[in-house]
Amino acid sequence: MKTLVTGGAGYFGSVVVRRLLAAGHEVCVLDSLERGGEALLSLWHHPGFRFVHGDVRAAQRVEEALEGVDAVAHLAAVVGAPACARDPQRARSVNVEGSRVVYEAAAARGVERFVFASTCTRFGFAAGLDESSEVAKDPLALYARTKSEVEQELLTPRAGAPATTVLRFATFFGLSPKMRFDLTVNGYTRELLRRRKLIVYGGHTWRPYLHVSDAATALDTALSAELATVRSRVFNVGDERMRVRKERVAELVAQSMPHEVEIEAVERDVDAREHGLSFRRFRRALGFRPEHTLRQGIAEVRDALQQGVFGVEETRPAVAA
Protein backbone atom coordinates (compact mmCIF):
# COMPACT_ATOMS: atom_id res chain seq x y z
CA MET A 1 0.00 0.00 0.00
CA LYS A 2 1.23 3.50 -0.83
CA THR A 3 0.53 5.71 2.16
CA LEU A 4 0.87 9.44 2.75
CA VAL A 5 1.76 10.37 6.33
CA THR A 6 1.27 14.04 7.10
CA GLY A 7 3.37 15.26 10.01
CA GLY A 8 5.72 12.32 9.52
CA ALA A 9 8.75 14.11 10.98
CA GLY A 10 7.12 14.55 14.40
CA TYR A 11 7.12 12.58 17.64
CA PHE A 12 4.36 10.21 16.57
CA GLY A 13 4.79 10.50 12.83
CA SER A 14 8.44 9.43 12.77
CA VAL A 15 7.49 6.23 14.62
CA VAL A 16 4.52 5.62 12.30
CA VAL A 17 6.67 6.00 9.19
CA ARG A 18 9.14 3.40 10.43
CA ARG A 19 6.34 1.03 11.34
CA LEU A 20 4.70 1.32 7.92
CA LEU A 21 7.96 0.90 6.03
CA ALA A 22 8.77 -2.20 8.10
CA ALA A 23 5.30 -3.57 7.26
CA GLY A 24 5.95 -3.19 3.54
CA HIS A 25 4.15 0.09 2.82
CA GLU A 26 5.59 2.66 0.47
CA VAL A 27 5.48 5.91 2.42
CA CYS A 28 5.45 9.55 1.43
CA VAL A 29 5.87 12.08 4.23
CA LEU A 30 4.48 15.59 3.98
CA ASP A 31 5.87 17.84 6.69
CA SER A 32 6.61 21.55 7.12
CA LEU A 33 9.76 20.70 9.14
CA GLU A 34 8.94 23.50 11.55
CA ARG A 35 10.63 21.48 14.30
CA GLY A 36 13.31 19.98 12.10
CA GLY A 37 13.60 16.87 9.98
CA GLU A 38 16.46 14.97 11.62
CA ALA A 39 14.08 12.18 12.62
CA LEU A 40 13.77 11.24 8.93
CA LEU A 41 17.44 11.25 7.95
CA SER A 42 18.01 7.54 8.55
CA LEU A 43 15.14 6.80 6.14
CA TRP A 44 16.29 9.06 3.36
CA HIS A 45 17.68 6.31 1.14
CA HIS A 46 15.03 3.70 1.94
CA PRO A 47 13.59 2.53 -1.39
CA GLY A 48 10.03 2.86 -0.10
CA PHE A 49 10.44 6.38 1.31
CA ARG A 50 9.58 9.70 -0.33
CA PHE A 51 9.48 13.17 1.18
CA VAL A 52 7.63 16.36 0.27
CA HIS A 53 8.46 19.53 2.16
CA GLY A 54 5.26 21.50 2.65
CA ASP A 55 2.43 22.71 4.83
CA VAL A 56 -0.86 20.82 4.88
CA ARG A 57 -2.60 24.10 4.08
CA ALA A 58 -0.68 24.42 0.80
CA ALA A 59 -2.86 22.69 -1.79
CA GLN A 60 -0.09 22.36 -4.37
CA ARG A 61 2.25 20.58 -1.96
CA VAL A 62 -0.55 18.32 -0.79
CA GLU A 63 -1.32 17.39 -4.40
CA GLU A 64 2.34 16.54 -4.98
CA ALA A 65 2.45 14.37 -1.88
CA LEU A 66 -0.73 12.50 -2.88
CA GLU A 67 0.71 11.33 -6.21
CA GLY A 68 0.04 7.59 -6.50
CA VAL A 69 -1.22 7.30 -2.91
CA ASP A 70 -3.78 4.67 -1.81
CA ALA A 71 -4.20 5.77 1.82
CA VAL A 72 -3.63 8.80 4.03
CA ALA A 73 -2.62 8.86 7.69
CA HIS A 74 -3.32 12.44 8.69
CA LEU A 75 -1.26 13.29 11.77
CA ALA A 76 -0.13 16.86 11.08
CA ALA A 77 -1.42 19.33 13.65
CA VAL A 78 -0.54 21.93 16.23
CA VAL A 79 -0.54 19.39 19.06
CA GLY A 80 -1.65 19.84 22.64
CA ALA A 81 -3.60 22.38 24.64
CA PRO A 82 -0.60 24.62 25.55
CA ALA A 83 0.61 24.93 21.96
CA CYS A 84 -2.88 25.73 20.70
CA ALA A 85 -3.44 28.28 23.46
CA ARG A 86 -0.25 30.14 22.51
CA ASP A 87 -1.49 30.80 18.98
CA PRO A 88 -5.20 29.98 18.64
CA GLN A 89 -5.53 31.38 15.13
CA ARG A 90 -2.71 29.26 13.78
CA ALA A 91 -3.99 26.20 15.65
CA ARG A 92 -7.39 26.46 13.99
CA SER A 93 -5.79 27.16 10.62
CA VAL A 94 -3.52 24.11 10.70
CA ASN A 95 -5.75 21.69 12.56
CA VAL A 96 -9.05 22.49 10.85
CA GLU A 97 -8.31 24.20 7.55
CA GLY A 98 -5.24 22.05 6.88
CA SER A 99 -7.24 18.89 7.52
CA ARG A 100 -9.89 20.07 5.05
CA VAL A 101 -7.28 20.70 2.37
CA VAL A 102 -5.77 17.22 2.78
CA TYR A 103 -9.14 15.47 2.92
CA GLU A 104 -10.63 17.29 -0.08
CA ALA A 105 -7.53 16.59 -2.15
CA ALA A 106 -7.59 12.92 -1.14
CA ALA A 107 -11.28 12.64 -2.05
CA ALA A 108 -10.69 14.31 -5.41
CA ARG A 109 -7.92 11.84 -6.21
CA GLY A 110 -9.98 8.83 -5.25
CA VAL A 111 -7.81 7.81 -2.31
CA GLU A 112 -9.28 4.64 -0.78
CA ARG A 113 -8.56 5.16 2.95
CA PHE A 114 -8.20 8.13 5.26
CA VAL A 115 -7.16 7.66 8.89
CA PHE A 116 -7.41 10.72 11.11
CA ALA A 117 -5.38 10.95 14.32
CA SER A 118 -7.60 12.46 17.00
CA THR A 119 -7.35 12.56 20.77
CA CYS A 120 -9.03 11.24 23.88
CA THR A 121 -8.64 14.72 25.39
CA ARG A 122 -11.80 15.70 23.55
CA PHE A 123 -13.74 14.01 26.35
CA GLY A 124 -14.87 15.71 29.51
CA PHE A 125 -14.95 14.36 33.07
CA ALA A 126 -17.24 11.34 33.35
CA ALA A 127 -17.13 7.59 33.74
CA GLY A 128 -17.82 4.81 31.25
CA LEU A 129 -17.16 6.89 28.15
CA ASP A 130 -17.10 5.14 24.82
CA GLU A 131 -17.00 6.40 21.24
CA SER A 132 -20.71 7.25 21.21
CA SER A 133 -20.79 9.20 24.49
CA GLU A 134 -22.61 12.52 24.22
CA VAL A 135 -20.03 14.26 26.41
CA ALA A 136 -17.58 13.88 23.54
CA LYS A 137 -19.43 16.70 21.78
CA ASP A 138 -18.27 19.19 24.41
CA PRO A 139 -14.46 19.10 24.46
CA LEU A 140 -12.62 21.20 26.98
CA ALA A 141 -9.72 22.94 25.20
CA LEU A 142 -9.05 24.44 21.78
CA TYR A 143 -6.88 21.51 20.71
CA ALA A 144 -9.69 19.08 21.48
CA ARG A 145 -12.27 21.35 19.85
CA THR A 146 -10.32 21.46 16.60
CA LYS A 147 -10.08 17.68 16.55
CA SER A 148 -13.78 17.35 17.32
CA GLU A 149 -14.73 19.70 14.51
CA VAL A 150 -12.63 17.80 11.98
CA GLU A 151 -14.02 14.47 13.17
CA GLN A 152 -17.57 15.61 12.53
CA GLU A 153 -16.71 16.85 9.04
CA LEU A 154 -14.81 13.72 8.05
CA LEU A 155 -17.57 11.42 9.25
CA THR A 156 -20.34 13.25 7.42
CA PRO A 157 -21.45 10.92 4.59
CA ARG A 158 -20.55 12.05 1.10
CA ALA A 159 -20.31 10.35 -2.26
CA GLY A 160 -16.86 9.38 -3.47
CA ALA A 161 -15.13 10.07 -0.15
CA PRO A 162 -12.38 7.82 1.18
CA ALA A 163 -13.25 5.18 3.79
CA THR A 164 -12.59 7.31 6.86
CA THR A 165 -11.45 6.09 10.27
CA VAL A 166 -10.97 8.25 13.36
CA LEU A 167 -8.49 7.06 15.99
CA ARG A 168 -8.73 8.86 19.34
CA PHE A 169 -5.41 8.14 20.96
CA ALA A 170 -4.62 8.05 24.66
CA THR A 171 -1.71 10.15 25.98
CA PHE A 172 1.57 9.07 24.40
CA PHE A 173 4.83 8.14 26.10
CA GLY A 174 8.09 6.42 25.15
CA LEU A 175 11.05 6.93 22.89
CA SER A 176 10.79 8.42 19.42
CA PRO A 177 13.33 9.63 16.84
CA LYS A 178 11.76 13.09 17.42
CA MET A 179 11.57 13.13 21.19
CA ARG A 180 9.06 15.11 23.25
CA PHE A 181 9.48 15.86 26.95
CA ASP A 182 6.29 17.89 27.34
CA LEU A 183 4.41 14.59 27.71
CA THR A 184 3.71 13.45 31.26
CA VAL A 185 5.68 10.20 31.43
CA ASN A 186 8.66 11.43 29.41
CA GLY A 187 8.78 14.78 31.20
CA TYR A 188 8.52 13.32 34.67
CA THR A 189 11.31 10.85 33.90
CA ARG A 190 13.71 13.54 32.71
CA GLU A 191 12.85 15.84 35.58
CA LEU A 192 13.45 13.29 38.32
CA LEU A 193 16.61 11.96 36.72
CA ARG A 194 18.22 15.37 36.23
CA ARG A 195 16.81 17.55 38.98
CA ARG A 196 15.77 14.90 41.49
CA LYS A 197 12.64 16.91 42.23
CA LEU A 198 9.28 16.95 40.51
CA ILE A 199 6.25 19.19 40.92
CA VAL A 200 3.04 17.30 40.12
CA TYR A 201 0.04 19.49 39.38
CA GLY A 202 -3.38 17.91 39.82
CA GLY A 203 -1.98 14.51 40.67
CA HIS A 204 -5.45 13.13 41.48
CA THR A 205 -6.59 13.41 37.86
CA TRP A 206 -6.68 10.35 35.64
CA ARG A 207 -5.09 9.79 32.24
CA PRO A 208 -4.98 6.80 29.91
CA TYR A 209 -1.49 6.24 28.52
CA LEU A 210 -0.23 4.55 25.36
CA HIS A 211 3.30 3.86 24.19
CA VAL A 212 4.01 5.67 20.95
CA SER A 213 5.15 2.42 19.29
CA ASP A 214 1.86 0.75 20.22
CA ALA A 215 0.02 3.75 18.80
CA ALA A 216 1.89 3.28 15.51
CA THR A 217 0.92 -0.40 15.52
CA ALA A 218 -2.71 0.58 16.06
CA LEU A 219 -2.61 2.97 13.13
CA ASP A 220 -1.05 0.36 10.86
CA THR A 221 -3.70 -2.10 12.02
CA ALA A 222 -6.46 0.32 11.05
CA LEU A 223 -4.87 1.01 7.66
CA SER A 224 -4.58 -2.70 6.90
CA ALA A 225 -8.01 -3.76 8.15
CA GLU A 226 -10.95 -4.77 5.98
CA LEU A 227 -12.71 -1.61 4.83
CA ALA A 228 -16.05 -2.80 6.19
CA THR A 229 -14.51 -3.01 9.68
CA VAL A 230 -13.16 0.53 9.80
CA ARG A 231 -15.19 2.60 7.32
CA SER A 232 -16.85 5.63 8.98
CA ARG A 233 -15.91 4.38 12.43
CA VAL A 234 -14.42 6.00 15.51
CA PHE A 235 -12.14 4.13 17.89
CA ASN A 236 -10.65 5.06 21.23
CA VAL A 237 -7.13 3.65 21.20
CA GLY A 238 -5.51 2.70 24.48
CA ASP A 239 -5.90 0.22 27.31
CA GLU A 240 -7.88 0.40 30.54
CA ARG A 241 -4.93 -1.20 32.32
CA MET A 242 -2.89 1.94 31.74
CA ARG A 243 -5.48 4.42 32.96
CA VAL A 244 -3.89 5.81 36.12
CA ARG A 245 -3.67 8.97 38.19
CA LYS A 246 -0.83 11.38 37.45
CA GLU A 247 0.43 10.90 41.00
CA ARG A 248 0.78 7.19 40.26
CA VAL A 249 2.87 7.98 37.17
CA ALA A 250 5.15 10.07 39.38
CA GLU A 251 5.43 7.17 41.83
CA LEU A 252 6.39 4.75 39.06
CA VAL A 253 9.01 7.15 37.73
CA ALA A 254 10.41 7.70 41.24
CA GLN A 255 10.71 3.95 41.76
CA SER A 256 12.80 3.66 38.59
CA MET A 257 15.36 6.28 39.65
CA PRO A 258 18.91 5.35 40.71
CA HIS A 259 18.85 7.96 43.48
CA GLU A 260 16.55 9.49 46.06
CA VAL A 261 14.01 11.95 44.68
CA GLU A 262 11.46 14.43 45.97
CA ILE A 263 7.93 14.79 44.67
CA GLU A 264 5.88 17.86 45.51
CA ALA A 265 2.12 17.66 44.95
CA VAL A 266 0.32 20.87 44.05
CA GLU A 267 -3.45 20.63 43.91
CA ARG A 268 -5.23 23.23 41.83
CA ASP A 269 -8.03 23.51 39.33
CA VAL A 270 -6.96 21.49 36.32
CA ASP A 271 -8.98 19.86 33.58
CA ALA A 272 -10.12 16.41 34.57
CA ARG A 273 -10.29 14.92 31.08
CA GLU A 274 -10.03 11.27 30.12
CA HIS A 275 -11.68 9.67 33.09
CA GLY A 276 -13.20 6.23 32.61
CA LEU A 277 -12.66 5.80 28.87
CA SER A 278 -13.51 2.52 27.23
CA PHE A 279 -11.19 0.98 24.65
CA ARG A 280 -13.23 -2.16 24.02
CA ARG A 281 -14.42 -1.28 20.52
CA PHE A 282 -10.98 -1.21 18.91
CA ARG A 283 -9.84 -4.28 20.86
CA ARG A 284 -12.89 -6.29 19.79
CA ALA A 285 -12.92 -5.12 16.18
CA LEU A 286 -9.21 -5.43 15.44
CA GLY A 287 -7.72 -7.44 18.29
CA PHE A 288 -5.46 -4.63 19.46
CA ARG A 289 -3.66 -4.83 22.79
CA PRO A 290 -0.68 -2.59 23.65
CA GLU A 291 2.58 -4.44 24.24
CA HIS A 292 4.41 -1.81 26.31
CA THR A 293 3.73 -1.01 29.95
CA LEU A 294 4.32 2.28 31.73
CA ARG A 295 7.27 0.77 33.59
CA GLN A 296 8.87 -0.28 30.31
CA GLY A 297 8.40 3.14 28.78
CA ILE A 298 9.82 4.88 31.84
CA ALA A 299 12.84 2.56 31.84
CA GLU A 300 13.67 3.13 28.18
CA VAL A 301 13.45 6.90 28.49
CA ARG A 302 15.51 6.84 31.69
CA ASP A 303 18.19 4.66 30.10
CA ALA A 304 18.45 6.87 27.02
CA LEU A 305 18.80 9.94 29.25
CA GLN A 306 21.43 8.27 31.40
CA GLN A 307 23.43 7.42 28.28
CA GLY A 308 23.40 11.06 27.20
CA VAL A 309 21.33 10.49 24.07
CA PHE A 310 19.47 13.78 24.59
CA GLY A 311 22.38 15.86 25.83
CA VAL A 312 22.72 17.58 29.19
CA GLU A 313 20.55 20.67 28.73
CA GLU A 314 18.86 22.13 31.79
CA THR A 315 15.12 21.63 32.19
CA ARG A 316 12.33 23.60 33.78
CA PRO A 317 10.06 22.01 36.39
CA ALA A 318 7.86 19.46 34.67
CA VAL A 319 4.32 20.65 34.10
CA ALA A 320 3.31 18.14 31.45
CA ALA A 321 -0.44 17.74 30.99
C-alpha positions as CSV (number, residue, x, y, z in Angstrom):
1,M,0.0,0.0,0.0
2,K,1.2,3.5,-0.8
3,T,0.5,5.7,2.2
4,L,0.9,9.4,2.8
5,V,1.8,10.4,6.3
6,T,1.3,14.0,7.1
7,G,3.4,15.3,10.0
8,G,5.7,12.3,9.5
9,A,8.7,14.1,11.0
10,G,7.1,14.6,14.4
11,Y,7.1,12.6,17.6
12,F,4.4,10.2,16.6
13,G,4.8,10.5,12.8
14,S,8.4,9.4,12.8
15,V,7.5,6.2,14.6
16,V,4.5,5.6,12.3
17,V,6.7,6.0,9.2
18,R,9.1,3.4,10.4
19,R,6.3,1.0,11.3
20,L,4.7,1.3,7.9
21,L,8.0,0.9,6.0
22,A,8.8,-2.2,8.1
23,A,5.3,-3.6,7.3
24,G,5.9,-3.2,3.5
25,H,4.2,0.1,2.8
26,E,5.6,2.7,0.5
27,V,5.5,5.9,2.4
28,C,5.4,9.6,1.4
29,V,5.9,12.1,4.2
30,L,4.5,15.6,4.0
31,D,5.9,17.8,6.7
32,S,6.6,21.5,7.1
33,L,9.8,20.7,9.1
34,E,8.9,23.5,11.5
35,R,10.6,21.5,14.3
36,G,13.3,20.0,12.1
37,G,13.6,16.9,10.0
38,E,16.5,15.0,11.6
39,A,14.1,12.2,12.6
40,L,13.8,11.2,8.9
41,L,17.4,11.3,7.9
42,S,18.0,7.5,8.5
43,L,15.1,6.8,6.1
44,W,16.3,9.1,3.4
45,H,17.7,6.3,1.1
46,H,15.0,3.7,1.9
47,P,13.6,2.5,-1.4
48,G,10.0,2.9,-0.1
49,F,10.4,6.4,1.3
50,R,9.6,9.7,-0.3
51,F,9.5,13.2,1.2
52,V,7.6,16.4,0.3
53,H,8.5,19.5,2.2
54,G,5.3,21.5,2.6
55,D,2.4,22.7,4.8
56,V,-0.9,20.8,4.9
57,R,-2.6,24.1,4.1
58,A,-0.7,24.4,0.8
59,A,-2.9,22.7,-1.8
60,Q,-0.1,22.4,-4.4
61,R,2.2,20.6,-2.0
62,V,-0.6,18.3,-0.8
63,E,-1.3,17.4,-4.4
64,E,2.3,16.5,-5.0
65,A,2.4,14.4,-1.9
66,L,-0.7,12.5,-2.9
67,E,0.7,11.3,-6.2
68,G,0.0,7.6,-6.5
69,V,-1.2,7.3,-2.9
70,D,-3.8,4.7,-1.8
71,A,-4.2,5.8,1.8
72,V,-3.6,8.8,4.0
73,A,-2.6,8.9,7.7
74,H,-3.3,12.4,8.7
75,L,-1.3,13.3,11.8
76,A,-0.1,16.9,11.1
77,A,-1.4,19.3,13.7
78,V,-0.5,21.9,16.2
79,V,-0.5,19.4,19.1
80,G,-1.6,19.8,22.6
81,A,-3.6,22.4,24.6
82,P,-0.6,24.6,25.6
83,A,0.6,24.9,22.0
84,C,-2.9,25.7,20.7
85,A,-3.4,28.3,23.5
86,R,-0.3,30.1,22.5
87,D,-1.5,30.8,19.0
88,P,-5.2,30.0,18.6
89,Q,-5.5,31.4,15.1
90,R,-2.7,29.3,13.8
91,A,-4.0,26.2,15.7
92,R,-7.4,26.5,14.0
93,S,-5.8,27.2,10.6
94,V,-3.5,24.1,10.7
95,N,-5.8,21.7,12.6
96,V,-9.1,22.5,10.9
97,E,-8.3,24.2,7.5
98,G,-5.2,22.0,6.9
99,S,-7.2,18.9,7.5
100,R,-9.9,20.1,5.0
101,V,-7.3,20.7,2.4
102,V,-5.8,17.2,2.8
103,Y,-9.1,15.5,2.9
104,E,-10.6,17.3,-0.1
105,A,-7.5,16.6,-2.1
106,A,-7.6,12.9,-1.1
107,A,-11.3,12.6,-2.1
108,A,-10.7,14.3,-5.4
109,R,-7.9,11.8,-6.2
110,G,-10.0,8.8,-5.2
111,V,-7.8,7.8,-2.3
112,E,-9.3,4.6,-0.8
113,R,-8.6,5.2,2.9
114,F,-8.2,8.1,5.3
115,V,-7.2,7.7,8.9
116,F,-7.4,10.7,11.1
117,A,-5.4,11.0,14.3
118,S,-7.6,12.5,17.0
119,T,-7.3,12.6,20.8
120,C,-9.0,11.2,23.9
121,T,-8.6,14.7,25.4
122,R,-11.8,15.7,23.5
123,F,-13.7,14.0,26.4
124,G,-14.9,15.7,29.5
125,F,-15.0,14.4,33.1
126,A,-17.2,11.3,33.3
127,A,-17.1,7.6,33.7
128,G,-17.8,4.8,31.2
129,L,-17.2,6.9,28.2
130,D,-17.1,5.1,24.8
131,E,-17.0,6.4,21.2
132,S,-20.7,7.3,21.2
133,S,-20.8,9.2,24.5
134,E,-22.6,12.5,24.2
135,V,-20.0,14.3,26.4
136,A,-17.6,13.9,23.5
137,K,-19.4,16.7,21.8
138,D,-18.3,19.2,24.4
139,P,-14.5,19.1,24.5
140,L,-12.6,21.2,27.0
141,A,-9.7,22.9,25.2
142,L,-9.0,24.4,21.8
143,Y,-6.9,21.5,20.7
144,A,-9.7,19.1,21.5
145,R,-12.3,21.3,19.8
146,T,-10.3,21.5,16.6
147,K,-10.1,17.7,16.6
148,S,-13.8,17.3,17.3
149,E,-14.7,19.7,14.5
150,V,-12.6,17.8,12.0
151,E,-14.0,14.5,13.2
152,Q,-17.6,15.6,12.5
153,E,-16.7,16.8,9.0
154,L,-14.8,13.7,8.0
155,L,-17.6,11.4,9.3
156,T,-20.3,13.3,7.4
157,P,-21.5,10.9,4.6
158,R,-20.5,12.1,1.1
159,A,-20.3,10.4,-2.3
160,G,-16.9,9.4,-3.5
161,A,-15.1,10.1,-0.1
162,P,-12.4,7.8,1.2
163,A,-13.2,5.2,3.8
164,T,-12.6,7.3,6.9
165,T,-11.5,6.1,10.3
166,V,-11.0,8.2,13.4
167,L,-8.5,7.1,16.0
168,R,-8.7,8.9,19.3
169,F,-5.4,8.1,21.0
170,A,-4.6,8.1,24.7
171,T,-1.7,10.1,26.0
172,F,1.6,9.1,24.4
173,F,4.8,8.1,26.1
174,G,8.1,6.4,25.1
175,L,11.1,6.9,22.9
176,S,10.8,8.4,19.4
177,P,13.3,9.6,16.8
178,K,11.8,13.1,17.4
179,M,11.6,13.1,21.2
180,R,9.1,15.1,23.3
181,F,9.5,15.9,26.9
182,D,6.3,17.9,27.3
183,L,4.4,14.6,27.7
184,T,3.7,13.4,31.3
185,V,5.7,10.2,31.4
186,N,8.7,11.4,29.4
187,G,8.8,14.8,31.2
188,Y,8.5,13.3,34.7
189,T,11.3,10.9,33.9
190,R,13.7,13.5,32.7
191,E,12.9,15.8,35.6
192,L,13.4,13.3,38.3
193,L,16.6,12.0,36.7
194,R,18.2,15.4,36.2
195,R,16.8,17.5,39.0
196,R,15.8,14.9,41.5
197,K,12.6,16.9,42.2
198,L,9.3,16.9,40.5
199,I,6.2,19.2,40.9
200,V,3.0,17.3,40.1
201,Y,0.0,19.5,39.4
202,G,-3.4,17.9,39.8
203,G,-2.0,14.5,40.7
204,H,-5.4,13.1,41.5
205,T,-6.6,13.4,37.9
206,W,-6.7,10.3,35.6
207,R,-5.1,9.8,32.2
208,P,-5.0,6.8,29.9
209,Y,-1.5,6.2,28.5
210,L,-0.2,4.5,25.4
211,H,3.3,3.9,24.2
212,V,4.0,5.7,21.0
213,S,5.2,2.4,19.3
214,D,1.9,0.8,20.2
215,A,0.0,3.7,18.8
216,A,1.9,3.3,15.5
217,T,0.9,-0.4,15.5
218,A,-2.7,0.6,16.1
219,L,-2.6,3.0,13.1
220,D,-1.1,0.4,10.9
221,T,-3.7,-2.1,12.0
222,A,-6.5,0.3,11.0
223,L,-4.9,1.0,7.7
224,S,-4.6,-2.7,6.9
225,A,-8.0,-3.8,8.2
226,E,-10.9,-4.8,6.0
227,L,-12.7,-1.6,4.8
228,A,-16.0,-2.8,6.2
229,T,-14.5,-3.0,9.7
230,V,-13.2,0.5,9.8
231,R,-15.2,2.6,7.3
232,S,-16.9,5.6,9.0
233,R,-15.9,4.4,12.4
234,V,-14.4,6.0,15.5
235,F,-12.1,4.1,17.9
236,N,-10.7,5.1,21.2
237,V,-7.1,3.6,21.2
238,G,-5.5,2.7,24.5
239,D,-5.9,0.2,27.3
240,E,-7.9,0.4,30.5
241,R,-4.9,-1.2,32.3
242,M,-2.9,1.9,31.7
243,R,-5.5,4.4,33.0
244,V,-3.9,5.8,36.1
245,R,-3.7,9.0,38.2
246,K,-0.8,11.4,37.5
247,E,0.4,10.9,41.0
248,R,0.8,7.2,40.3
249,V,2.9,8.0,37.2
250,A,5.1,10.1,39.4
251,E,5.4,7.2,41.8
252,L,6.4,4.7,39.1
253,V,9.0,7.1,37.7
254,A,10.4,7.7,41.2
255,Q,10.7,4.0,41.8
256,S,12.8,3.7,38.6
257,M,15.4,6.3,39.7
258,P,18.9,5.3,40.7
259,H,18.9,8.0,43.5
260,E,16.6,9.5,46.1
261,V,14.0,12.0,44.7
262,E,11.5,14.4,46.0
263,I,7.9,14.8,44.7
264,E,5.9,17.9,45.5
265,A,2.1,17.7,44.9
266,V,0.3,20.9,44.0
267,E,-3.5,20.6,43.9
268,R,-5.2,23.2,41.8
269,D,-8.0,23.5,39.3
270,V,-7.0,21.5,36.3
271,D,-9.0,19.9,33.6
272,A,-10.1,16.4,34.6
273,R,-10.3,14.9,31.1
274,E,-10.0,11.3,30.1
275,H,-11.7,9.7,33.1
276,G,-13.2,6.2,32.6
277,L,-12.7,5.8,28.9
278,S,-13.5,2.5,27.2
279,F,-11.2,1.0,24.7
280,R,-13.2,-2.2,24.0
281,R,-14.4,-1.3,20.5
282,F,-11.0,-1.2,18.9
283,R,-9.8,-4.3,20.9
284,R,-12.9,-6.3,19.8
285,A,-12.9,-5.1,16.2
286,L,-9.2,-5.4,15.4
287,G,-7.7,-7.4,18.3
288,F,-5.5,-4.6,19.5
289,R,-3.7,-4.8,22.8
290,P,-0.7,-2.6,23.7
291,E,2.6,-4.4,24.2
292,H,4.4,-1.8,26.3
293,T,3.7,-1.0,30.0
294,L,4.3,2.3,31.7
295,R,7.3,0.8,33.6
296,Q,8.9,-0.3,30.3
297,G,8.4,3.1,28.8
298,I,9.8,4.9,31.8
299,A,12.8,2.6,31.8
300,E,13.7,3.1,28.2
301,V,13.5,6.9,28.5
302,R,15.5,6.8,31.7
303,D,18.2,4.7,30.1
304,A,18.5,6.9,27.0
305,L,18.8,9.9,29.2
306,Q,21.4,8.3,31.4
307,Q,23.4,7.4,28.3
308,G,23.4,11.1,27.2
309,V,21.3,10.5,24.1
310,F,19.5,13.8,24.6
311,G,22.4,15.9,25.8
312,V,22.7,17.6,29.2
313,E,20.5,20.7,28.7
314,E,18.9,22.1,31.8
315,T,15.1,21.6,32.2
316,R,12.3,23.6,33.8
317,P,10.1,22.0,36.4
318,A,7.9,19.5,34.7
319,V,4.3,20.6,34.1
320,A,3.3,18.1,31.4
321,A,-0.4,17.7,31.0
